[in-house]
Amino acid sequence: MVLNNSRRLEKAVLKTLSYHNLFHYPLKQKEIKRLLIKYSLAGDDLSKILAGLIKKGKVDKEDDLFFLKGRQAIVMIRKKRLKPSLKKEKIAQEMVNIIKAVPFVKGIALTGGLAMLNSNKNDDIDLFIITKKNTLWLTRLLLLAILTVLKKRPRIGKNKKNLKDKICANLFLEEDALKIRKQQQNLFIAHEIAQMKVLVNRGDILQTFLQENIWVKSYLPNFLNNQTSKKETVAKRNSNFLKKQDDNVVVGLVKILNQFAFSWQEKILQKKKKQIKQVTLKTAFLVNKNQGQMILQKYGKALKKI
């Protein structure tokens, strides 16, 4: 049984390294442990397993980073991406300090490569935003106005892209619609959730988000997102405004404005069907439809080589 578990753990480590190899991202031992694919660590000795894989010539190590044999070049890539990522992270925090002034915002997290400090210098900054109920599209409209004024909104033309250091708020959920739909639950989305870095967490909304998406553990059973321990209370000026929403007139007006904002923005977004994954009154996944599937297809091919 012990031998069988060792082999299963070896395979899980190779799967995990293979997946992150697609992003040119070698892993530290603690990262392998947290992001280990479909294997629940108990008393297993991960250090021993890694040493065994190195001895078998399947895995290599440089400094504190592990990677598949023959993929040493990705170590330099990860190190090279650290500096621009730290710069973008600082920009993101500065922008979030402005964005969170919108009273409907409950949670903000970094996603994508930047959440893992794995961004190229010309990449944009991806944000995941949770809003109060019945305010998603009104929040997005206000956010786009802020980004436009601050010249931080991405611009994509026919012949060129201007994405460097721009804020791409491409994932929105309302606080009463936090669970990812069954059709979208896969390894790629599980990693996106596991890797997110929390920047704003009012009322522990990110913990609620994780509880609603406990399915992530079916792919990453050792996943623990320590970042969600960061809790932020709503600033006094915002909390006062939010209390006023208890008034039925205010609540009704906000709901009407949100519905109008949704109808208007939906018409615009319909022209970008190739880039839109899901748009409803309570959710907005404004990403390339095929991005996750392409990664999973590449991952499937990579598994045949291990």
C-alpha positions in Angstrom: 0.0 0.0 0.0 2.8 2.4 0.9 4.6 1.6 -2.4 1.4 2.2 -4.3 0.9 5.5 -2.6 4.4 6.5 -3.4 3.8 5.8 -7.1 0.6 7.7 -7.0 2.3 10.7 -5.3 5.1 10.6 -7.9 2.5 10.7 -10.7 0.7 13.6 -9.0 4.0 15.6 -8.7 4.7 15.0 -12.4 1.2 16.1 -13.3 1.6 19.2 -11.3 4.9 20.2 -12.7 3.6 19.4 -16.2 0.7 21.7 -15.8 2.8 24.6 -14.6 5.4 23.9 -17.3 2.7 25.2 -19.7 3.1 28.6 -18.1 6.9 28.4 -17.9 6.7 28.3 -14.1 8.9 26.0 -12.0 7.6 25.4 -8.5 8.9 25.5 -5.0 8.2 22.6 -2.7 5.6 24.4 -0.8 3.9 25.4 -4.0 3.9 21.8 -5.2 2.3 20.8 -1.9 -0.5 23.4 -2.2 -1.2 22.9 -5.9 -0.7 19.1 -6.0 -3.2 17.8 -8.6 -5.7 15.2 -7.3 -3.7 13.8 -4.5 -4.4 14.5 -0.8 -1.2 14.7 1.2 -1.5 13.2 4.7 1.7 11.9 6.3 3.4 11.6 2.9 7.0 12.6 2.7 7.0 15.0 -0.3 10.7 15.7 0.0 11.6 12.0 -0.3 9.4 11.7 -3.4 11.0 14.7 -5.0 14.5 13.4 -4.3 13.4 10.0 -5.8 12.2 11.7 -9.0 15.4 13.6 -9.3 17.4 10.3 -8.9 15.2 8.7 -11.6 16.0 11.5 -14.0 12.4 12.7 -14.3 12.7 16.0 -12.3 15.5 18.5 -11.8 16.1 21.3 -9.3 17.8 24.6 -9.4 18.0 26.7 -6.3 14.7 26.0 -4.6 12.7 25.4 -7.8 11.6 22.1 -9.2 10.8 21.4 -12.9 10.6 18.6 -15.4 13.9 17.1 -16.7 15.2 19.2 -19.6 13.1 22.3 -18.8 15.8 24.2 -16.9 15.2 27.3 -19.1 11.9 28.1 -17.3 13.8 28.8 -14.1 15.3 31.9 -15.7 11.9 32.8 -17.2 10.3 32.8 -13.7 13.2 34.9 -12.3 13.0 37.3 -15.2 9.3 37.9 -14.8 9.6 38.7 -11.1 10.7 42.3 -11.4 7.9 43.4 -13.9 5.4 41.5 -11.8 6.3 43.3 -8.6 6.0 46.6 -10.5 2.5 45.6 -11.8 1.5 44.4 -8.3 2.3 47.9 -7.0 0.3 49.5 -9.8 -2.6 47.2 -9.0 -2.6 48.1 -5.4 -2.6 51.8 -6.2 -5.5 51.4 -8.5 -7.4 49.2 -6.1 -7.1 51.9 -3.4 -9.2 54.0 -5.8 -11.5 51.3 -7.1 -12.6 50.2 -3.6 -14.0 53.7 -3.0 -17.0 52.5 -5.2 -19.4 51.6 -2.4 -20.8 48.5 -4.1 -17.4 46.7 -4.2 -17.1 43.9 -1.6 -14.0 42.0 -2.8 -11.1 42.4 -5.2 -8.4 39.8 -6.1 -5.6 39.6 -8.6 -5.9 36.7 -11.0 -3.9 35.3 -13.9 -0.2 35.3 -14.2 0.3 38.3 -12.0 -1.2 36.6 -9.0 1.7 34.2 -9.2 4.2 37.0 -10.0 4.5 35.4 -13.5 3.7 38.4 -15.8 5.6 39.7 -18.8 6.4 43.4 -18.9 3.8 44.0 -21.6 0.9 42.2 -19.9 -2.1 43.8 -18.4 -3.4 43.4 -14.8 -6.4 41.0 -14.3 -8.8 41.7 -11.5 -11.7 39.6 -10.1 -14.4 41.7 -8.4 -17.3 40.8 -6.1 -20.1 43.3 -5.8 -23.1 43.8 -3.7 -26.3 42.2 -5.1 -28.1 44.1 -7.8 -25.1 46.3 -8.5 -22.7 44.3 -10.7 -23.3 46.2 -14.0 -23.6 49.6 -12.3 -20.3 48.9 -10.6 -18.6 47.9 -13.9 -19.9 51.0 -15.5 -18.4 53.2 -12.7 -15.2 51.2 -12.9 -14.8 51.7 -16.6 -15.4 55.4 -16.2 -12.6 55.6 -13.5 -10.2 53.6 -15.6 -10.9 55.7 -18.7 -10.2 59.0 -16.7 -7.0 57.5 -15.3 -6.0 56.1 -18.7 -5.8 52.6 -17.3 -8.4 51.0 -19.5 -7.0 48.5 -22.1 -7.4 49.5 -25.7 -7.4 46.9 -28.4 -7.4 48.1 -32.0 -7.3 46.3 -35.3 -3.6 46.7 -35.7 -2.3 47.0 -32.2 -2.9 46.3 -28.6 -2.2 48.6 -25.7 -2.3 46.3 -22.6 0.8 47.1 -20.7 0.0 47.9 -17.0 -3.7 48.4 -17.9 -6.4 47.2 -15.6 -8.5 44.4 -17.0 -11.5 43.8 -14.7 -12.7 40.8 -16.6 -14.4 38.7 -13.9 -17.4 39.9 -11.8 -19.7 38.1 -9.5 -22.5 39.4 -7.2 -22.4 38.4 -3.5 -25.5 36.2 -3.9 -24.2 34.4 -7.0 -20.7 33.2 -6.0 -20.8 29.6 -7.1 -19.1 28.8 -10.4 -21.4 27.0 -12.8 -20.9 23.2 -13.1 -20.1 23.6 -16.8 -17.1 25.8 -15.9 -15.7 23.7 -13.1 -12.4 22.3 -14.3 -8.7 22.2 -13.5 -8.0 25.5 -15.2 -10.6 27.4 -13.3 -9.6 25.6 -10.0 -6.1 26.9 -10.5 -7.3 30.4 -11.2 -9.2 30.4 -7.9 -6.4 28.7 -5.9 -3.8 31.2 -7.2 -5.8 34.4 -6.8 -4.3 37.1 -4.5 -6.8 38.9 -2.3 -6.5 42.7 -2.2 -9.9 43.7 -0.8 -12.0 41.4 1.5 -14.9 43.2 3.0 -17.0 41.0 5.4 -14.9 38.0 4.6 -16.5 37.8 1.2 -13.6 35.8 -0.3 -14.0 33.1 2.3 -17.6 32.9 1.4 -16.6 32.6 -2.3 -14.3 29.7 -1.4 -16.9 28.0 0.6 -19.3 28.2 -2.3 -16.7 26.7 -4.6 -15.4 23.9 -2.4 -15.4 21.8 -5.6 -11.9 23.2 -6.2 -10.6 20.6 -3.7 -11.6 17.8 -6.0 -8.8 19.0 -8.3 -6.5 20.6 -5.7 -7.2 18.8 -2.4 -4.3 20.4 -0.5 -5.3 23.9 -1.5 -5.2 26.5 1.2 -5.4 30.2 0.2 -3.8 32.0 3.1 -4.4 35.3 1.4 -8.1 35.1 2.2 -7.3 35.7 5.9 -6.9 39.4 5.0 -10.1 41.1 6.1 -11.0 44.7 5.5 -13.8 46.6 7.1 -15.7 49.0 4.9 -14.6 52.6 5.3 -17.0 54.7 7.4 -18.1 56.9 4.4 -19.0 53.8 2.5 -20.7 52.0 5.3 -22.9 55.0 5.9 -23.9 54.9 2.2 -24.5 51.2 2.3 -26.8 51.6 5.3 -28.9 54.1 3.4 -29.5 51.3 0.8 -31.8 49.7 3.4 -34.3 52.4 2.4 -36.5 50.7 -0.2 -36.4 53.8 -2.4 -32.6 53.7 -2.6 -32.6 50.0 -3.1 -35.1 50.2 -5.9 -33.3 53.0 -7.7 -30.0 51.2 -7.6 -31.7 48.1 -8.9 -33.2 50.0 -11.8 -29.9 51.7 -12.7 -28.2 48.4 -12.6 -30.7 46.8 -14.9 -30.3 49.7 -17.3 -26.5 49.4 -17.1 -26.8 45.7 -17.9 -29.0 46.1 -20.9 -26.7 48.8 -22.4 -23.5 46.9 -21.8 -24.9 43.6 -22.9 -25.6 45.1 -26.3 -22.0 46.3 -26.6 -20.6 43.0 -25.4 -22.7 41.0 -27.9 -20.3 42.2 -30.6 -17.5 40.5 -28.9 -18.9 37.0 -28.8 -15.5 35.3 -29.4 -14.1 36.9 -26.3 -17.1 36.5 -24.0 -17.5 33.4 -21.9 -20.6 34.2 -19.7 -22.7 37.3 -19.3 -25.8 37.4 -17.0 -27.4 39.9 -14.7 -25.3 38.5 -11.8 -22.1 37.3 -13.5 -19.6 38.6 -16.0 -16.8 36.4 -17.3 -15.3 38.6 -20.0 -12.6 36.3 -21.2 -11.6 34.3 -24.3 -14.0 31.4 -24.5 -11.3 29.0 -25.6 -8.5 30.0 -23.2 -9.1 27.3 -20.6 -9.8 24.6 -23.1 -6.6 25.3 -25.0 -4.6 25.0 -21.8 -6.4 21.8 -20.8 -5.8 20.3 -24.3 -2.1 21.1 -24.0 -2.0 19.6 -20.5 -3.6 16.4 -21.8 -0.9 16.0 -24.5 1.8 16.7 -21.9 0.5 13.9 -19.6 1.1 11.4 -22.4 4.8 12.2 -22.1 5.3 11.5 -18.4 
